[in-house]
Amino acid sequence: MIRVSRFRFLVAVASCAAILALAGSTHAADVVHHSNGTNFPIARAVEVPAGKTIYFHSGMTPAPADPKATPGSPEYWGDTKTQTLSVFARIKESLDKLGLGFGDVVGMTVYLVGDPAKGGRMDFDGMMAAYSTFFGTKEQPNLPARSTVQVVGLVQPGMMVEIEVQLAK
């Protein structure tokens, strides 16, 4: 039978604990944004390591661009770019209250209604013009994995943009 002194046993236990603690901190590394290999401002994939908290944020829609205009009209809501800017402003307000920011966004789904002014097709360029002011910038370079889909309609007539995000911190 092998006998180990109490001192050696405690040193071994302490060493194992230190190794596990270091391994745990390495395992809880930063979120990894995998490039899509182009300059298009979305990630191919985002890797969230163990130890991060994941947030699933409900979809947000725009505030009226001109509340005095006829409800549901293009003047009331604005075009796709205007609506997207409004949605991101509302998301930012919510994230600020949660202690989060756009740099924590790891996933995004954008729902766009076809724009009557564009023959019923979604205004992807208008959405991207607004999106690109918040993601892939010098100030906020993190890019989420993102899908953009055209839908038939949203909760209010004239709304053309809803965005939901997933975050990790």
Buried (B, 14 or more C-beta within 10 A) or exposed (E): EEEEEEEEEEEEEEEEEEEEEEEEEEEEEEBEBEEBEEEEBBBEEBBBEEEBEEBEBEBBBBEBBEEEBEEEEBEBBBBBBBBBBBBBBBBBEBBEEEEBBBBBBBBBBBBBBBBEEBEEEBBBEBBBBBBEBBBBEEEBEBBBBBEBEBEEEBEEEBBBBBBBBBBBB
